[in-house]
Amino acid sequence: MDKEVVKPANCVLAIAIPTTELEFRSALNRPVPGDFASRNPAWAKYRHDIVEPFLEAESSYRACGVQVITNTNFSKFGDAIRSHAQVVTLFAHWIGDAVEFADGPRKSEEIVELIDVEREGVLDLCVCHPERLVRSVKQHSRLTTVRYSLCEAKVDLWFGFYRVLYATLLQYDIDFATAIERTVGTFRTALKSRRNL
């Protein structure tokens, strides 16, 4: 699967962090408040730092053909991972030993149970520090390729990264791993250019 040509129309982007004011306030008002929203408790700042960059990027994701799921709770993620999408990207926050979904945190063991042992495809984790989940998925489903990064970056940078990634997949007949390599190269070149200004 890892070397199959992937097009954005065969990709699902599941966003578990709040992307609207209602989602943001709901996360703060859960019995156990959402950790990601709590780190950015002022709506105006959260809107500026998270929501506006997402909304700017979302239109380009959809224009490329990506299925974008917002307010991704555990059930919606289960639907996405059981879909026939070649690539499912989970954009979420890691807290303790769990992924924070729109309806609260879920441990690796619970997430792995959603994945069919025979699932062929890519699970792309845009989640900080997902090592435990990565190990669990690899042990559970050897046919699922898990992609992840250990580097932390600002959320708006990741939104930009996926914008370039999906545009690259749309433009070229390449596999997901090659598209990631090209996108990383594009970002490195852009960062070098900025430093030279």
KAGIJO-V421748 format. One record per residue. N is the residue number from 1. D_LAST is the distance of its C-alpha to the last C-alpha in Angstrom with 1 decimal. Layout:
N|D_LAST  N|D_LAST
This chain:
1|41.1  2|37.8  3|37.6  4|38.8  5|36.8  6|35.6  7|34.9  8|33.5  9|37.1  10|38.2  11|35.8  12|36.5  13|33.9  14|35.8  15|34.0  16|36.0  17|33.8  18|34.7  19|33.1  20|35.4  21|36.7  22|40.1  23|38.9  24|37.0  25|40.1  26|42.4  27|40.3  28|40.6  29|44.4  30|45.4  31|48.1  32|45.4  33|42.2  34|39.3  35|37.0  36|33.8  37|34.7  38|36.0  39|32.7  40|31.3  41|34.6  42|33.4  43|33.4  44|31.0  45|28.2  46|29.3  47|29.2  48|25.7  49|24.3  50|26.5  51|28.6  52|26.3  53|23.7  54|26.8  55|28.5  56|25.4  57|25.4  58|29.2  59|29.7  60|27.7  61|29.6  62|32.8  63|31.9  64|31.4  65|34.9  66|34.2  67|36.9  68|35.3  69|37.6  70|36.7  71|38.7  72|39.5  73|42.5  74|44.3  75|46.6  76|43.8  77|42.0  78|45.4  79|45.8  80|42.3  81|43.0  82|46.4  83|45.1  84|44.8  85|41.0  86|39.5  87|36.6  88|36.9  89|33.7  90|34.5  91|31.8  92|33.3  93|33.4  94|35.1  95|37.4  96|39.7  97|41.1  98|40.8  99|38.6  100|38.5  101|39.7  102|40.3  103|43.8  104|43.0  105|42.3  106|44.0  107|44.4  108|43.5  109|47.2  110|47.5  111|44.5  112|45.7  113|49.1  114|47.5  115|46.5  116|49.2  117|49.8  118|49.7  119|46.5  120|44.4  121|40.8  122|37.5  123|37.1  124|33.3  125|32.9  126|29.8  127|31.5  128|30.3  129|32.5  130|34.9  131|36.4  132|40.0  133|39.9  134|38.5  135|41.3  136|43.9  137|42.9  138|42.9  139|46.3  140|47.6  141|46.5  142|45.7  143|45.0  144|42.1  145|38.7  146|36.6  147|32.8  148|30.9  149|27.9  150|28.2  151|24.6  152|24.3  153|21.6  154|21.5  155|23.8  156|21.4  157|19.3  158|22.7  159|23.6  160|20.5  161|21.4  162|24.9  163|23.9  164|22.2  165|25.1  166|27.8  167|26.2  168|26.1  169|29.7  170|30.7  171|29.2  172|30.5  173|33.8  174|32.7  175|33.7  176|31.9  177|30.8  178|29.1  179|27.4  180|26.1  181|24.8  182|23.0  183|21.5  184|20.3  185|18.8  186|17.0  187|15.6  188|14.6  189|12.8  190|11.0  191|10.2  192|9.0  193|6.6  194|5.4  195|5.5  196|3.8  197|0.0
